[in-house]
Amino acid sequence: MSDEYDVELTEEHIMLRDMVRKFATNEISPVVDQDENDHRFQRELVTKMGELGLFGCPVPEEYGGNGMGYLAHAIVTEEIGRASGSLRVAFNMQTMGTAMSILKWGSEELKSKYIPALMSAEILGCFGITEPDAGSDTAAMASTAVRDGNEYVLNGRKMWITWSPVADMAVVFAMTDKKAKHNGMSVFVMDMDLPGVSTKAIKEKLGIWACPTGEIIMEDVRIPAANLLGEEGKGFGYLMKELISTRLSAAAGAVGSCQAALDEAIKYANERKQFGKPIAEFQMVQEVIARMVAETEAARALVWRCAIQKDKGLVNNMRETVLAKYYACRAADEVPNLALEVLSAYGYSNEYPIARILRDGKVYKILEGATNIMKMIIATDALGLKKANR
Ligand SMILES: Cc1cc2nc3c(=O)[nH]c(=O)nc-3n(C[C@H](O)[C@H](O)[C@H](O)COP(=O)(O)OP(=O)(O)OC[C@H]3O[C@@H](n4cnc5c(N)ncnc54)[C@H](O)[C@@H]3O)c2cc1C
C-alpha cells in the first residue's frame, strides 16, 4: 500500500497502523486460510487484540480504552479486515455494538463491570437485533421483555447473531410494549450464561467461516432491571445511534477487504507472464487495476471523512456514515470480483486468497443494514424528504 494518503494521519495514527499491520501479518495472515477452511474461531487471537489495546480507540481511558478516537478505530479495523474478514467483526462485537452502547446509555455500574472486560477481551460480546421475521424492519421484532419487580423477563429468538455461540454477554433488543411499535422497544445487557439463554450455531454460510454466527433463544430469561440501557421504550432511537457506530466499523473492514484484493491483484499482475511479458503490461489489465485503486481509495476517503467528523464531535453523522457504509460495502463486493479477473483461473483456486476475499466481501452489503436501506437513507436525505442528520 502506498503511503501518499498518510497526510491526513498523525504520527500516532501511523505508529498504530504499523503496529496493527505487523500483528496482522505475523499472527493472522499465516493462519487465516487454514482457520477458514476448518471453520475454526481462535479466541486467542481476539485476546491478543485486546492485549494490544486495539478495541479501545473510541473508549475513554477510565474504562480501559485509549481515547485515540474513531479515525484510529477505522485504521485498526481496516488493517485487521485486510487480513481476515472473520476477525474484523471483533471491532463491532467488543467495541461499537456493545461497549459504546453501554458507555452511552448504561449506569456507572454497568460501565465499570462490562467495558474494561470487553476492551481486554476477557469477555466476548455480541448484539442481538435481527430475528427470523425482523431483518431490515427492526421494529417488527417479536422478542418481549416484561417487567416483574426488580427484573425483566425476556422471551424470543434472535437470528444471525455474530459470535452468539461464543459470546459471554449480549446487548439485546426486545419489545417492552409491542403495541407502541417504535416507541415500545428497549435494550438490555444480558449475560449469556443465564438460565433460559441458549444458542444454536448456523453452520453453513457463504463466507466468514471462521466467524461463529448463530441464533439466541431466550426462554423466560430473568435479568436485573438495572441491566436496562437508558430508558424503557427508547430502544429504537438507541438502535439507530448504535448503527451509526457499527456501520462505520463495517465500512472500515470493507476497505480492508478491497485493499487485500488489490494487493493480490497487483502482485499477481507483475508476476504472471503471458505472451512473453507480465500481464501488468496489458492495458486491459491496467484498466482493471485502475478501477480497483479508485474504488478502494474512494471508499477509504468516505470512511475517513466519517471518522474524522466523529472525532470532531459529530458522532451522530448518519448521512456520512451511511454514505461510507454504502460505498465501501459495495466496493468490497466489486473489487474482489475485479481481482478475480486479474488472477483468472488461479484466483478461482484456493491456492490464492482471492476466493476467500470474494466470499467474505459479500457479507458487508448485508450486515449493519442492507444496501437498499443505505440507499433509501441517502436518497430521502438528498431529496429533502427526511433529513438523516437531525
Ligand atoms: C453473517 C451475518 C452476520 C450478522 N450479524 C448480525 C448481528 O451480529 N446482529 C444482528 O442483530 N444482526 C446480524 N445480522 C443480520 C443483518 O443485520 C440482517 O441480515 C440485515 O439487517 C438485513 O436483514 P435481512 O437479511 O433479514 O433482509 P430483509 O430485511 O428481509 O431484506 C431482504 C431484501 O429486501 C430489501 N429490503 C427490505 N426492506 C426494504 C425497503 N424498505 N426498501 C427497499 N428494499 C428493502 C433488502 O435490502 C434486501 O435486499 C447478520 C447477518 C449476516 C448475514
The ligand as an SDF file (V2000), in Angstrom:
LIG
                    3D

 53 58  0  0  0  0  0  0  0  0999 V2000
  -23.0670  -13.1180    8.5510 C   0  0  0  0  0  0  0  0  0  0  0  0
  -24.1020  -12.2340    9.1670 C   0  0  0  0  0  0  0  0  0  0  0  0
  -23.8980  -11.7050   10.4340 C   0  0  0  0  0  0  0  0  0  0  0  0
  -24.8630  -10.8980   11.0460 C   0  0  0  0  0  0  0  0  0  0  0  0
  -24.6520  -10.4390   12.3100 N   0  0  0  0  0  0  0  0  0  0  0  0
  -25.6630   -9.8080   12.9740 C   0  0  0  0  0  0  0  0  0  0  0  0
  -25.5190   -9.4500   14.3610 C   0  0  0  0  0  0  0  0  0  0  0  0
  -24.4550   -9.6220   14.9620 O   0  0  0  0  0  0  0  0  0  0  0  0
  -26.5950   -8.9050   14.9960 N   0  0  0  0  0  0  0  0  0  0  0  0
  -27.7860   -8.6790   14.3710 C   0  0  0  0  0  0  0  0  0  0  0  0
  -28.7040   -8.2100   15.0080 O   0  0  0  0  0  0  0  0  0  0  0  0
  -27.9380   -8.9890   13.0470 N   0  0  0  0  0  0  0  0  0  0  0  0
  -26.9140   -9.5580   12.3430 C   0  0  0  0  0  0  0  0  0  0  0  0
  -27.0570   -9.8980   11.0180 N   0  0  0  0  0  0  0  0  0  0  0  0
  -28.3370   -9.6480   10.3640 C   0  0  0  0  0  0  0  0  0  0  0  0
  -28.2960   -8.4540    9.4120 C   0  0  0  0  0  0  0  0  0  0  0  0
  -28.1840   -7.2550   10.1280 O   0  0  0  0  0  0  0  0  0  0  0  0
  -29.5790   -8.5150    8.5590 C   0  0  0  0  0  0  0  0  0  0  0  0
  -29.4030   -9.6370    7.7120 O   0  0  0  0  0  0  0  0  0  0  0  0
  -29.8080   -7.2570    7.7690 C   0  0  0  0  0  0  0  0  0  0  0  0
  -30.2090   -6.2130    8.6150 O   0  0  0  0  0  0  0  0  0  0  0  0
  -30.8550   -7.4080    6.6610 C   0  0  0  0  0  0  0  0  0  0  0  0
  -31.9630   -8.1370    7.0860 O   0  0  0  0  0  0  0  0  0  0  0  0
  -32.4510   -9.4190    6.2570 P   0  0  0  0  0  0  0  0  0  0  0  0
  -31.2360  -10.1720    5.8270 O   0  0  0  0  0  0  0  0  0  0  0  0
  -33.4630  -10.1140    7.0490 O   0  0  0  0  0  0  0  0  0  0  0  0
  -33.0660   -8.8400    4.9280 O   0  0  0  0  0  0  0  0  0  0  0  0
  -34.5530   -8.3140    4.6870 P   0  0  0  0  0  0  0  0  0  0  0  0
  -34.8540   -7.1550    5.5790 O   0  0  0  0  0  0  0  0  0  0  0  0
  -35.5070   -9.4430    4.6710 O   0  0  0  0  0  0  0  0  0  0  0  0
  -34.4030   -7.7490    3.2040 O   0  0  0  0  0  0  0  0  0  0  0  0
  -34.3620   -8.5990    2.0420 C   0  0  0  0  0  0  0  0  0  0  0  0
  -34.0950   -7.7170    0.8270 C   0  0  0  0  0  0  0  0  0  0  0  0
  -35.1510   -6.7410    0.7290 O   0  0  0  0  0  0  0  0  0  0  0  0
  -34.6080   -5.4320    0.7630 C   0  0  0  0  0  0  0  0  0  0  0  0
  -35.4870   -4.5330    1.5120 N   0  0  0  0  0  0  0  0  0  0  0  0
  -36.0030   -4.7030    2.7680 C   0  0  0  0  0  0  0  0  0  0  0  0
  -36.7420   -3.6380    3.1250 N   0  0  0  0  0  0  0  0  0  0  0  0
  -36.6740   -2.7690    2.0910 C   0  0  0  0  0  0  0  0  0  0  0  0
  -37.2260   -1.4680    1.8400 C   0  0  0  0  0  0  0  0  0  0  0  0
  -37.9920   -0.8420    2.7530 N   0  0  0  0  0  0  0  0  0  0  0  0
  -36.9530   -0.8680    0.6470 N   0  0  0  0  0  0  0  0  0  0  0  0
  -36.1740   -1.4920   -0.2750 C   0  0  0  0  0  0  0  0  0  0  0  0
  -35.6300   -2.7200   -0.1130 N   0  0  0  0  0  0  0  0  0  0  0  0
  -35.8820   -3.3510    1.0590 C   0  0  0  0  0  0  0  0  0  0  0  0
  -33.2520   -5.5700    1.4350 C   0  0  0  0  0  0  0  0  0  0  0  0
  -32.3700   -4.5340    1.0180 O   0  0  0  0  0  0  0  0  0  0  0  0
  -32.7900   -6.9360    0.9470 C   0  0  0  0  0  0  0  0  0  0  0  0
  -32.2230   -6.7790   -0.3230 O   0  0  0  0  0  0  0  0  0  0  0  0
  -26.0750  -10.6320   10.3550 C   0  0  0  0  0  0  0  0  0  0  0  0
  -26.2670  -11.1300    9.0610 C   0  0  0  0  0  0  0  0  0  0  0  0
  -25.3040  -11.9020    8.4640 C   0  0  0  0  0  0  0  0  0  0  0  0
  -25.5340  -12.4440    7.0840 C   0  0  0  0  0  0  0  0  0  0  0  0
  1  2  1  0
  2  3  1  0
  2 52  2  0
  3  4  2  0
  4  5  1  0
  4 50  1  0
  5  6  2  0
  6  7  1  0
  6 13  1  0
  7  8  2  0
  7  9  1  0
  9 10  1  0
 10 11  2  0
 10 12  1  0
 12 13  2  0
 13 14  1  0
 14 15  1  0
 14 50  1  0
 15 16  1  0
 16 17  1  0
 16 18  1  0
 18 19  1  0
 18 20  1  0
 20 21  1  0
 20 22  1  0
 22 23  1  0
 23 24  1  0
 24 25  2  0
 24 26  1  0
 24 27  1  0
 27 28  1  0
 28 29  2  0
 28 30  1  0
 28 31  1  0
 31 32  1  0
 32 33  1  0
 33 34  1  0
 33 48  1  0
 34 35  1  0
 35 36  1  0
 35 46  1  0
 36 37  1  0
 36 45  1  0
 37 38  2  0
 38 39  1  0
 39 40  1  0
 39 45  2  0
 40 41  1  0
 40 42  2  0
 42 43  1  0
 43 44  2  0
 44 45  1  0
 46 47  1  0
 46 48  1  0
 48 49  1  0
 50 51  2  0
 51 52  1  0
 52 53  1  0
M  END
$$$$
